[in-house]
């Protein structure tokens, strides 16, 4: 996505959730309605000065995308939660709750953009691939339950996860997961049953 397309999508999404017309947005940014139209079409790239005005407008709490609030809820949750998305062929972390970060040494230094495969134990990689194949990142499924593990064998942490596809304000798909710690014995029994993802199709 080019810079001009990105600003166009963000401004159009802002207008839709704010229920304002291009003329009102033009007044907020001190530009013409015609220029707003060209911005939203991706036909122009805003100047540095206009970019700063757009950022200031969109950063105001009342103007932020609803999905930003969702991300903050995940990040600051005392429950074990995560938010991931498919990006350029890889599955990457978007948010991880403080509680999940504290649940295993494997999560201590996780940042936005970290590849999920670097966090999972080898036997859990196939589950992410299975979720992807089932359509978790395009909204095909309603939910999926998996058991997974993270970390090396000496510090392995095992979890049950309920995964729900959710969309941001621009229609991109993510997986929001709530996790519950399970014993290693329960996890190994589950593996021995050759269980995959327990998927419910939308």
GULO-49106 format. One record per residue: x, y, z of N, C-alpha, C in turn; residue in three letters. Coordinates in steps of 0.02 Angstrom, whole numbers, plus 32768, in hexadecimal, padded with zeros to 4 digits. Layout:
ATOM | X | Y | Z | X | Y | Z | X | Y | Z | ALA;
...
//
This chain:
ATOM | 802B | 7FC4 | 8000 | 8000 | 8000 | 8000 | 802C | 803E | 8000 | UNK;
ATOM | 8020 | 806C | 7FD1 | 8048 | 80A9 | 7FCE | 8033 | 80D9 | 8004 | UNK;
ATOM | 805E | 810C | 800F | 8050 | 813E | 8042 | 800F | 8163 | 8033 | UNK;
ATOM | 8004 | 8173 | 7FF3 | 7FC7 | 8197 | 7FE1 | 7F88 | 816C | 7FED | UNK;
ATOM | 7F8D | 812B | 7FDD | 7F54 | 80FE | 7FEA | 7F46 | 80F8 | 8035 | UNK;
ATOM | 7F7C | 80F5 | 805C | 7F75 | 80EF | 80A5 | 7F4F | 812B | 80C1 | UNK;
ATOM | 7F64 | 8167 | 80AE | 7F42 | 81A3 | 80C9 | 7EFA | 81A5 | 80B0 | UNK;
ATOM | 7EEF | 8192 | 8072 | 7EAB | 8192 | 8057 | 7E7D | 8164 | 807F | UNK;
ATOM | 7E94 | 8127 | 808D | 7E6C | 80F7 | 80B4 | 7E5F | 8110 | 80FA | UNK;
ATOM | 7E93 | 812C | 811A | 7E8B | 8144 | 815F | 7E5A | 817E | 8163 | UNK;
ATOM | 7E5E | 81AC | 8133 | 7E30 | 81E6 | 8134 | 7DE9 | 81D0 | 8125 | UNK;
ATOM | 7DE1 | 81A3 | 80F5 | 7D9D | 818B | 80E5 | 7D80 | 8166 | 8121 | UNK;
ATOM | 7DA9 | 813C | 8141 | 7D91 | 8118 | 817D | 7D7E | 8148 | 81B4 | UNK;
ATOM | 7DA6 | 817D | 81BD | 7D96 | 81AF | 81F0 | 7D53 | 81D1 | 81E0 | UNK;
ATOM | 7D48 | 81E2 | 81A2 | 7D08 | 8203 | 818F | 7CCD | 81D4 | 819B | UNK;
ATOM | 7CD6 | 8194 | 818A | 7C9F | 8164 | 8192 | 7C8C | 815B | 81DB | UNK;
ATOM | 7CBE | 8152 | 8206 | 7CAD | 8147 | 824D | 7C97 | 8188 | 826F | UNK;
ATOM | 7CAC | 81C2 | 8254 | 7C97 | 8202 | 8270 | 7C56 | 821B | 8251 | UNK;
ATOM | 7C42 | 81FA | 8219 | 7C06 | 820D | 81F4 | 7C07 | 8256 | 81DF | UNK;
ATOM | 7C3F | 826A | 81C0 | 7C45 | 82AE | 81A6 | 7C53 | 82AB | 815B | UNK;
ATOM | 7C43 | 82E1 | 8139 | 7C4E | 82E5 | 80F1 | 7C94 | 8301 | 80E3 | UNK;
ATOM | 7CA9 | 82FC | 80A4 | 7CEB | 8314 | 8091 | 7CF3 | 835F | 80A1 | UNK;
ATOM | 7CBD | 8385 | 809A | 7CC1 | 83CD | 80A8 | 7CD4 | 83DA | 80F1 | UNK;
ATOM | 7CB8 | 83B3 | 811F | 7CC7 | 83BC | 8166 | 7D10 | 83A9 | 8174 | UNK;
ATOM | 7D27 | 8373 | 8155 | 7D6D | 835F | 815E | 7D9C | 8394 | 8141 | UNK;
ATOM | 7D89 | 83B1 | 8109 | 7DB1 | 83E6 | 80EB | 7DB8 | 8421 | 811B | UNK;
ATOM | 7D82 | 8433 | 813D | 7D86 | 846A | 816E | 7DB3 | 8458 | 81A8 | UNK;
ATOM | 7DB0 | 841A | 81BF | 7DDA | 8405 | 81F7 | 7E25 | 8408 | 81E5 | UNK;
ATOM | 7E34 | 83FA | 81A6 | 7E7A | 83F8 | 8191 | 7E91 | 8438 | 816E | UNK;
ATOM | 7E62 | 8467 | 8165 | 7E70 | 84A7 | 8144 | 7E89 | 849C | 80FC | UNK;
ATOM | 7E65 | 8471 | 80D8 | 7E73 | 8466 | 8091 | 7E30 | 8466 | 806C | UNK;
ATOM | 7E32 | 8460 | 802B | 7DF4 | 8460 | 8004 | 7DD4 | 841A | 8003 | UNK;
ATOM | 7D92 | 841A | 7FF5 | 7D6F | 83DA | 7FEF | 7D8B | 83B2 | 7FB5 | UNK;
ATOM | 7D9F | 83D4 | 7F7F | 7DBB | 83B2 | 7F45 | 7DFC | 838F | 7F57 | UNK;
ATOM | 7E24 | 83AF | 7F83 | 7E63 | 8390 | 7F97 | 7E56 | 8353 | 7FC4 | UNK;
ATOM | 7E23 | 8358 | 7FEF | 7E10 | 831E | 8017 | 7DFE | 82E4 | 7FE9 | UNK;
ATOM | 7DD8 | 82F2 | 7FB5 | 7DC3 | 82BF | 7F86 | 7E00 | 829E | 7F65 | UNK;
ATOM | 7E30 | 82C7 | 7F51 | 7E6D | 82AC | 7F32 | 7E97 | 8283 | 7F64 | UNK;
ATOM | 7E99 | 829A | 7FA3 | 7EBC | 8274 | 7FD7 | 7E9C | 822F | 7FE0 | UNK;
ATOM | 7E5A | 822E | 7FE6 | 7E37 | 81EF | 7FF2 | 7E3D | 81C0 | 7FB6 | UNK;
ATOM | 7E45 | 81DC | 7F7A | 7E4D | 81B2 | 7F3F | 7E95 | 8199 | 7F37 | UNK;
ATOM | 7EC2 | 81B2 | 7F61 | 7F08 | 819F | 7F5C | 7F2C | 81C0 | 7F23 | UNK;
ATOM | 7F0F | 81F7 | 7F0A | 7F2C | 821A | 7ED0 | 7F64 | 824A | 7EE3 | UNK;
ATOM | 7F68 | 825D | 7F23 | 7F9C | 828B | 7F3B | 7FB8 | 8273 | 7F7D | UNK;
ATOM | 7FF5 | 8287 | 7F8B | 8014 | 827A | 7FCB | 8016 | 82BC | 7FF2 | UNK;
ATOM | 7FFD | 82BD | 802F | 7FFB | 82FC | 8055 | 8041 | 8316 | 8063 | UNK;
ATOM | 8047 | 8357 | 8066 | 8087 | 8376 | 8079 | 8097 | 8364 | 80C1 | UNK;
ATOM | 80D5 | 8371 | 80D5 | 80E9 | 8362 | 811B | 80BD | 8389 | 814C | UNK;
ATOM | 80AE | 83C8 | 813B | 8084 | 83F1 | 8167 | 803E | 83D4 | 816D | UNK;
ATOM | 8021 | 83C0 | 8135 | 7FDE | 83A4 | 8136 | 7FDF | 835F | 8159 | UNK;
ATOM | 8013 | 8339 | 814E | 8019 | 82F8 | 8170 | 8018 | 8302 | 81BC | UNK;
ATOM | 803B | 8335 | 81D4 | 803B | 8343 | 821C | 7FF5 | 8355 | 8235 | UNK;
ATOM | 7FCF | 837C | 820C | 7F8B | 838F | 8220 | 7F5D | 8351 | 8221 | UNK;
ATOM | 7F66 | 8325 | 81F0 | 7F3E | 82E7 | 81EE | 7F4D | 82BC | 822B | UNK;
ATOM | 7F8D | 82B4 | 823A | 7FA1 | 828A | 8274 | 7F84 | 82A7 | 82B4 | UNK;
ATOM | 7F88 | 82E9 | 82BC | 7F6D | 8309 | 82F8 | 7F22 | 82FD | 82FE | UNK;
ATOM | 7EFF | 8302 | 82C6 | 7EB7 | 82F7 | 82C5 | 7EA6 | 82AE | 82D8 | UNK;
ATOM | 7EC9 | 827F | 82BA | 7EB9 | 8238 | 82C5 | 7ED0 | 821F | 8309 | UNK;
ATOM | 7F01 | 8241 | 8328 | 7F1A | 822C | 836A | 7EEB | 8240 | 83A2 | UNK;
ATOM | 7EBF | 8270 | 8397 | 7E91 | 8285 | 83CC | 7E66 | 8249 | 83DF | UNK;
ATOM | 7E5E | 823D | 841F | 7E3C | 8200 | 8437 | 7DF8 | 81F7 | 8416 | UNK;
ATOM | 7DD2 | 822D | 8410 | 7D8F | 8227 | 83F3 | 7D91 | 8215 | 83A9 | UNK;
ATOM | 7DCB | 821E | 8388 | 7DD1 | 8211 | 8340 | 7DF6 | 81D1 | 8330 | UNK;
ATOM | 7E10 | 81AF | 8363 | 7E36 | 8173 | 8356 | 7E09 | 813B | 833B | UNK;
ATOM | 7E25 | 8110 | 8311 | 7DFF | 80D5 | 82FB | 7DEB | 80AB | 8337 | UNK;
ATOM | 7DB0 | 808D | 8334 | 7D99 | 8061 | 836A | 7DCA | 8028 | 8376 | UNK;
ATOM | 7DEB | 8012 | 8341 | 7E19 | 7FDA | 8348 | 7E55 | 7FED | 8374 | UNK;
ATOM | 7E67 | 802C | 8376 | 7E9D | 8042 | 83A3 | 7E89 | 8036 | 83EC | UNK;
ATOM | 7E4A | 8041 | 83FB | 7E32 | 8034 | 843F | 7E34 | 7FE9 | 844D | UNK;
ATOM | 7E23 | 7FC0 | 841C | 7E26 | 7F77 | 8423 | 7E6E | 7F62 | 8433 | UNK;
ATOM | 7E9D | 7F7E | 840D | 7EE4 | 7F6E | 8418 | 7EF9 | 7F81 | 845F | UNK;
ATOM | 7EE5 | 7FBB | 8476 | 7EF7 | 7FD0 | 84B9 | 7ED9 | 7FA2 | 84EE | UNK;
ATOM | 7E9C | 7F8B | 84E1 | 7E7C | 7F5C | 8510 | 7EA4 | 7F1C | 8515 | UNK;
ATOM | 7EBB | 7F02 | 84DC | 7EE4 | 7EC5 | 84DC | 7F26 | 7ED2 | 8501 | UNK;
ATOM | 7F46 | 7F09 | 84F0 | 7F89 | 7F18 | 850B | 7F89 | 7F1D | 8557 | UNK;
ATOM | 7F56 | 7F3C | 8574 | 7F55 | 7F4A | 85BC | 7F2C | 7F18 | 85E4 | UNK;
ATOM | 7F15 | 7EE3 | 85C3 | 7EEA | 7EB3 | 85E4 | 7F10 | 7E8B | 8619 | UNK;
ATOM | 7EEC | 7E7A | 864F | 7F08 | 7E4D | 8681 | 7EFA | 7E04 | 866F | UNK;
ATOM | 7ED5 | 7DFA | 8638 | 7EC9 | 7DB6 | 861E | 7F00 | 7DA6 | 85EB | UNK;
ATOM | 7F07 | 7D65 | 85DB | 7F38 | 7D50 | 85AA | 7F19 | 7D59 | 8564 | UNK;
ATOM | 7F2F | 7D8D | 8540 | 7F11 | 7D9E | 8500 | 7F47 | 7DAF | 84CD | UNK;
ATOM | 7F36 | 7DA5 | 848D | 7F63 | 7DBA | 8457 | 7F3A | 7DCD | 841A | UNK;
ATOM | 7F5A | 7DF2 | 83EE | 7F3C | 7E07 | 83AF | 7F72 | 7DFD | 837B | UNK;
ATOM | 7F64 | 7DD4 | 8347 | 7F95 | 7DC7 | 8313 | 7F75 | 7DD2 | 82CF | UNK;
ATOM | 7FA0 | 7DDA | 829C | 7F85 | 7DE0 | 8258 | 7FB7 | 7DC6 | 8225 | UNK;
ATOM | 7F9E | 7DB4 | 81EB | 7FC9 | 7D9D | 81B4 | 7FE3 | 7DD9 | 8190 | UNK;
ATOM | 8026 | 7DDB | 8187 | 8045 | 7E15 | 8168 | 807E | 7DFC | 813B | UNK;
ATOM | 8075 | 7E06 | 80FA | 80A7 | 7DF2 | 80C9 | 80BB | 7DA8 | 80D1 | UNK;
ATOM | 8089 | 7D7D | 80D9 | 8095 | 7D36 | 80DC | 80A9 | 7D1A | 8120 | UNK;
ATOM | 80B4 | 7D46 | 8150 | 80C7 | 7D2F | 8193 | 8090 | 7D44 | 81C4 | UNK;
ATOM | 808A | 7D1F | 81FC | 805A | 7D31 | 8230 | 8081 | 7D58 | 8265 | UNK;
ATOM | 806A | 7D94 | 8274 | 8090 | 7DC0 | 82A0 | 8066 | 7DD9 | 82DB | UNK;
ATOM | 8087 | 7DE6 | 8312 | 8067 | 7E01 | 834E | 8055 | 7E4A | 8341 | UNK;
ATOM | 8018 | 7E5C | 8353 | 8002 | 7EA2 | 8352 | 8002 | 7EBD | 839A | UNK;
ATOM | 7FE3 | 7E97 | 83C7 | 7FE2 | 7EA8 | 840E | 7FE6 | 7E69 | 8437 | UNK;
ATOM | 8001 | 7E70 | 8473 | 8003 | 7E3A | 84A4 | 7FF6 | 7E59 | 84E7 | UNK;
ATOM | 7FCC | 7E3A | 850F | 7FBA | 7E58 | 8550 | 7FF5 | 7E54 | 8580 | UNK;
ATOM | 7FF6 | 7E83 | 85AF | 8029 | 7E82 | 85E3 | 8028 | 7E3F | 8608 | UNK;
ATOM | 7FEC | 7E23 | 8612 | 7FE6 | 7DE4 | 8637 | 8005 | 7DAA | 860F | UNK;
ATOM | 7FFA | 7DA8 | 85CD | 8017 | 7D73 | 85A4 | 8063 | 7D7C | 85A0 | UNK;
ATOM | 807A | 7DB9 | 859D | 80C2 | 7DC7 | 859B | 80E4 | 7DAA | 85DA | UNK;
ATOM | 80C1 | 7DAF | 8613 | 80DD | 7D96 | 8652 | 80D5 | 7D4B | 865B | UNK;
ATOM | 80AF | 7D2B | 862F | 80A0 | 7CE3 | 8637 | 80D8 | 7CB5 | 8622 | UNK;
ATOM | 8107 | 7CCE | 85FA | 813E | 7CA4 | 85E2 | 817A | 7CCF | 85D0 | UNK;
ATOM | 81B6 | 7CB8 | 85DF | 81F2 | 7CDD | 85CA | 81F5 | 7CE6 | 857E | UNK;
ATOM | 81D3 | 7CBA | 8559 | 81D3 | 7CC0 | 850F | 81B3 | 7D00 | 84F7 | UNK;
ATOM | 8188 | 7D1F | 8521 | 8163 | 7D5A | 850C | 8180 | 7D9C | 8526 | UNK;
ATOM | 81B4 | 7D99 | 854F | 81CD | 7DD5 | 8571 | 81DE | 7E0E | 8541 | UNK;
ATOM | 81FC | 7DFD | 8508 | 8214 | 7E32 | 84DA | 81ED | 7E35 | 8499 | UNK;
ATOM | 81B0 | 7E1C | 849B | 8186 | 7E1D | 845F | 8172 | 7E65 | 8450 | UNK;
ATOM | 8178 | 7E79 | 8410 | 8164 | 7EBC | 83FA | 8135 | 7EB5 | 83BE | UNK;
ATOM | 8114 | 7EEB | 83AE | 80E9 | 7EEA | 8372 | 8114 | 7ED7 | 8336 | UNK;
ATOM | 80FB | 7EA9 | 830F | 811E | 7E92 | 82D3 | 8146 | 7E52 | 82DD | UNK;
ATOM | 814D | 7E3B | 831C | 8170 | 7DFD | 8329 | 814D | 7DC3 | 8306 | UNK;
ATOM | 8173 | 7D99 | 82E4 | 8155 | 7D5F | 82C3 | 813D | 7D2D | 82F7 | UNK;
ATOM | 8100 | 7D15 | 82F0 | 80E4 | 7CE5 | 831F | 810D | 7CA5 | 8320 | UNK;
ATOM | 8128 | 7C92 | 82E7 | 814E | 7C54 | 82E3 | 818C | 7C54 | 8310 | UNK;
ATOM | 81A7 | 7C8F | 831F | 81E1 | 7C92 | 834C | 81CD | 7C86 | 8395 | UNK;
ATOM | 818D | 7C8A | 83A4 | 8176 | 7C82 | 83E9 | 815C | 7C3B | 83F7 | UNK;
ATOM | 8149 | 7C18 | 83C3 | 8129 | 7BD7 | 83CD | 815B | 7B9F | 83D0 | UNK;
ATOM | 814A | 7B6D | 83F8 | 8170 | 7B2E | 83F6 | 8165 | 7B0E | 83B2 | UNK;
ATOM | 8195 | 7AE6 | 839A | 8190 | 7ACA | 8356 | 814E | 7AA5 | 8349 | UNK;
ATOM | 8134 | 7A81 | 837A | 80F6 | 7A5B | 836D | 80B8 | 7A87 | 8369 | UNK;
ATOM | 80BF | 7AC8 | 8378 | 8085 | 7AF5 | 8375 | 8083 | 7B1B | 8333 | UNK;
ATOM | 80B9 | 7B1A | 830C | 80BB | 7B3F | 82CC | 8083 | 7B28 | 829D | UNK;
ATOM | 8078 | 7AE7 | 829B | 8046 | 7ACC | 826C | 8000 | 7AE5 | 827D | UNK;
ATOM | 7FF4 | 7AF6 | 82BC | 7FB2 | 7B0F | 82CF | 7FA4 | 7B53 | 82B1 | UNK;
ATOM | 7FD7 | 7B7F | 82B0 | 7FCE | 7BC1 | 8292 | 7FC3 | 7BB9 | 8247 | UNK;
ATOM | 7FE9 | 7B8B | 8228 | 7FDF | 7B7E | 81E0 | 7F99 | 7B63 | 81D3 | UNK;
ATOM | 7F80 | 7B38 | 8200 | 7F3D | 7B1C | 81F8 | 7F08 | 7B53 | 81FF | UNK;
ATOM | 7F11 | 7B7F | 8231 | 7EE2 | 7BB7 | 8239 | 7EE0 | 7BE2 | 81FA | UNK;
ATOM | 7F1A | 7BF0 | 81DF | 7F1E | 7C18 | 81A2 | 7EFA | 7BF4 | 8169 | UNK;
ATOM | 7F07 | 7BB3 | 8161 | 7EE7 | 7B8D | 812B | 7E9C | 7B89 | 8133 | UNK;
ATOM | 7E84 | 7B89 | 8171 | 7E3B | 7B86 | 817E | 7E19 | 7BC8 | 8171 | UNK;
ATOM | 7E3F | 7BFE | 8169 | 7E22 | 7C3F | 815A | 7E1C | 7C6E | 8195 | UNK;
ATOM | 7E45 | 7C64 | 81C9 | 7E41 | 7C8F | 8204 | 7E53 | 7CD7 | 81F5 | UNK;
ATOM | 7E7C | 7CE2 | 81C1 | 7E92 | 7D25 | 81B1 | 7E6A | 7D45 | 8178 | UNK;
ATOM | 7E32 | 7D26 | 8166 | 7E06 | 7D47 | 8136 | 7DBD | 7D44 | 814C | UNK;
ATOM | 7DB2 | 7D30 | 818B | 7D6F | 7D31 | 81A7 | 7D45 | 7CF5 | 8195 | UNK;
ATOM | 7D63 | 7CC0 | 8176 | 7D3D | 7C85 | 8163 | 7D23 | 7C60 | 81A0 | UNK;
ATOM | 7D4B | 7C5E | 81D5 | 7D36 | 7C39 | 8211 | 7D17 | 7C69 | 8244 | UNK;
ATOM | 7CEF | 7C4D | 8271 | 7CD2 | 7C75 | 82A7 | 7D00 | 7C74 | 82E4 | UNK;
ATOM | 7D1D | 7C3A | 82F2 | 7D4C | 7C34 | 832A | 7D72 | 7BF3 | 8322 | UNK;
ATOM | 7DAA | 7BEF | 8346 | 7DD1 | 7BB2 | 8347 | 7DF0 | 7BAA | 838C | UNK;
ATOM | 7DF2 | 7B6C | 83A3 | 7E12 | 7B5C | 83E3 | 7E50 | 7B32 | 83D4 | UNK;
ATOM | 7E88 | 7B45 | 83F2 | 7EC5 | 7B1F | 83EA | 7EE9 | 7B19 | 842E | UNK;
ATOM | 7F14 | 7AE8 | 8433 | 7F44 | 7AE6 | 846A | 7F88 | 7AF2 | 844B | UNK;
ATOM | 7FB2 | 7B18 | 846C | 7FF3 | 7B29 | 844F | 8026 | 7B33 | 8487 | UNK;
ATOM | 8065 | 7B34 | 8473 | 809A | 7B3D | 84A5 | 80CE | 7B6F | 848A | UNK;
ATOM | 80F1 | 7B8D | 84BA | 8124 | 7BBF | 84AA | 8161 | 7BB1 | 84D4 | UNK;
ATOM | 819A | 7BC8 | 84BC | 81D7 | 7BC2 | 84E2 | 81FA | 7B7F | 84D5 | UNK;
ATOM | 8236 | 7B79 | 84F2 | 825B | 7B3A | 84E9 | 8242 | 7B07 | 851C | UNK;
ATOM | 825D | 7ACB | 8517 | 8243 | 7A94 | 8541 | 824C | 7AA1 | 858B | UNK;
ATOM | 8280 | 7AC5 | 859E | 828C | 7AD2 | 85E5 | 825C | 7B06 | 8602 | UNK;
ATOM | 8244 | 7B32 | 85D6 | 8218 | 7B68 | 85EF | 81D8 | 7B6A | 85C7 | UNK;
ATOM | 81C0 | 7B30 | 85B2 | 8186 | 7B2C | 8586 | 8147 | 7B42 | 85AC | UNK;
ATOM | 8120 | 7B6C | 858D | 80DF | 7B81 | 85A8 | 80AA | 7B69 | 8577 | UNK;
ATOM | 8076 | 7B4A | 8591 | 8041 | 7B2E | 8567 | 7FFF | 7B52 | 8573 | UNK;
ATOM | 7FD9 | 7B5C | 853D | 7F9C | 7B83 | 8540 | 7F65 | 7B64 | 8516 | UNK;
ATOM | 7F28 | 7B72 | 852A | 7EEE | 7B69 | 84FF | 7EDA | 7BAE | 84E7 | UNK;
ATOM | 7ECA | 7BB4 | 84A7 | 7EB7 | 7BF6 | 848C | 7E75 | 7BF1 | 8466 | UNK;
ATOM | 7E4A | 7C23 | 8472 | 7E0E | 7C2D | 844A | 7E1D | 7C67 | 841C | UNK;
ATOM | 7E19 | 7C5B | 83DB | 7E2D | 7C8C | 83A8 | 7DF1 | 7CA5 | 8381 | UNK;
ATOM | 7DE9 | 7CE6 | 837E | 7DB0 | 7D05 | 835B | 7DCA | 7D35 | 8325 | UNK;
ATOM | 7DB7 | 7D2D | 82E7 | 7DC9 | 7D5E | 82B4 | 7DA3 | 7DA0 | 82C1 | UNK;
ATOM | 7DC8 | 7DD7 | 82BD | 7DAA | 7E1A | 82C5 | 7DC7 | 7E47 | 828F | UNK;
ATOM | 7DA2 | 7E7D | 827F | 7DB9 | 7EAC | 824C | 7DC7 | 7EF0 | 8269 | UNK;
ATOM | 7DF7 | 7F13 | 824C | 7E04 | 7F58 | 8260 | 7DD7 | 7F86 | 8237 | UNK;
ATOM | 7DE0 | 7FC7 | 8240 | 7DB5 | 7FF9 | 8220 | 7DBD | 7FFA | 81D4 | UNK;
ATOM | 7DF2 | 7FDD | 81BA | 7DFD | 7FDC | 8172 | 7DEE | 7F98 | 8154 | UNK;
ATOM | 7DD2 | 7F6A | 817D | 7DBE | 7F29 | 8163 | 7DF3 | 7EF4 | 8163 | UNK;
ATOM | 7E2F | 7F01 | 8180 | 7E63 | 7ECE | 8183 | 7E54 | 7E9E | 81BC | UNK;
ATOM | 7E62 | 7E5D | 81B0 | 7E53 | 7E28 | 81E0 | 7E8C | 7E1B | 8210 | UNK;
ATOM | 7E7B | 7E0E | 824F | 7EA9 | 7DFD | 8284 | 7E8C | 7DC0 | 82A9 | UNK;
ATOM | 7EB4 | 7DA1 | 82D4 | 7E9A | 7D6F | 8302 | 7EA4 | 7D88 | 8349 | UNK;
ATOM | 7E6C | 7D8E | 836C | 7E6E | 7DA0 | 83B3 | 7E69 | 7D5F | 83DA | UNK;
ATOM | 7E9A | 7D54 | 8407 | 7E9C | 7D15 | 842C | 7E9C | 7D21 | 8477 | UNK;
ATOM | 7E75 | 7CF7 | 849A | 7E79 | 7CF5 | 84E3 | 7E97 | 7CB1 | 84F4 | UNK;
ATOM | 7EC6 | 7CB2 | 8523 | 7EEE | 7C77 | 8533 | 7EE4 | 7C63 | 857C | UNK;
ATOM | 7EE6 | 7C22 | 8588 | 7EE3 | 7C06 | 85CC | 7F1E | 7BD5 | 85D2 | UNK;
ATOM | 7F43 | 7BDB | 8608 | 7F7B | 7BAD | 8612 | 7F61 | 7B67 | 861F | UNK;
ATOM | 7F82 | 7B35 | 8601 | 7F72 | 7AEF | 860D | 7FB2 | 7ACB | 8621 | UNK;
ATOM | 7FAB | 7A91 | 8640 | 7FE6 | 7A6C | 8655 | 8009 | 7A4E | 8619 | UNK;
ATOM | 8049 | 7A40 | 8621 | 806E | 7A20 | 85EB | 8052 | 79DB | 85DC | UNK;
ATOM | 803B | 79B8 | 8611 | 801E | 7976 | 8608 | 7FDF | 7979 | 85DD | UNK;
ATOM | 7FB3 | 79AA | 85EA | 7F77 | 79B2 | 85C2 | 7F89 | 79C2 | 857A | UNK;
ATOM | 7FBB | 79ED | 8571 | 7FD0 | 7A00 | 852E | 7FEA | 79C2 | 8508 | UNK;
ATOM | 8014 | 799A | 852A | 8031 | 795F | 8509 | 7FFA | 792C | 84F8 | UNK;
ATOM | 7FC8 | 7925 | 8524 | 7F90 | 78F8 | 8514 | 7F6B | 7910 | 84D6 | UNK;
ATOM | 7F62 | 7950 | 84D3 | 7F40 | 796E | 8499 | 7F68 | 7961 | 8459 | UNK;
ATOM | 7FAA | 7969 | 845D | 7FD5 | 795C | 8422 | 7FD0 | 7913 | 840D | UNK;
ATOM | 7FCF | 78E6 | 843E | 7FCD | 789E | 842F | 7F8C | 7889 | 840E | UNK;
ATOM | 7F58 | 78B1 | 8419 | 7F17 | 78A2 | 83F9 | 7F15 | 78BA | 83B1 | UNK;
ATOM | 7F4E | 78D8 | 839A | 7F54 | 78F3 | 8356 | 7F20 | 7929 | 8349 | UNK;
ATOM | 7F0E | 794E | 837E | 7EDC | 7982 | 8377 | 7EF9 | 79BE | 8351 | UNK;
ATOM | 7ED0 | 79D9 | 8327 | 7EE2 | 7A18 | 8306 | 7EB8 | 7A4F | 8322 | UNK;
ATOM | 7EAD | 7A82 | 82FB | 7E83 | 7AB9 | 8312 | 7E3A | 7AA2 | 8311 | UNK;
ATOM | 7E16 | 7AB3 | 8346 | 7DCE | 7AA6 | 834A | 7DAB | 7AE3 | 832E | UNK;
ATOM | 7D98 | 7AE0 | 82EF | 7D82 | 7B1B | 82CA | 7D36 | 7B1A | 82C1 | UNK;
ATOM | 7D17 | 7B55 | 82CD | 7CD1 | 7B5F | 82BD | 7CCE | 7B8F | 8282 | UNK;
ATOM | 7CAF | 7B78 | 824C | 7CAB | 7BA2 | 820F | 7C73 | 7BD5 | 8218 | UNK;
ATOM | 7C80 | 7C12 | 8200 | 7C4F | 7C48 | 8206 | 7C11 | 7C38 | 81DD | UNK;
//
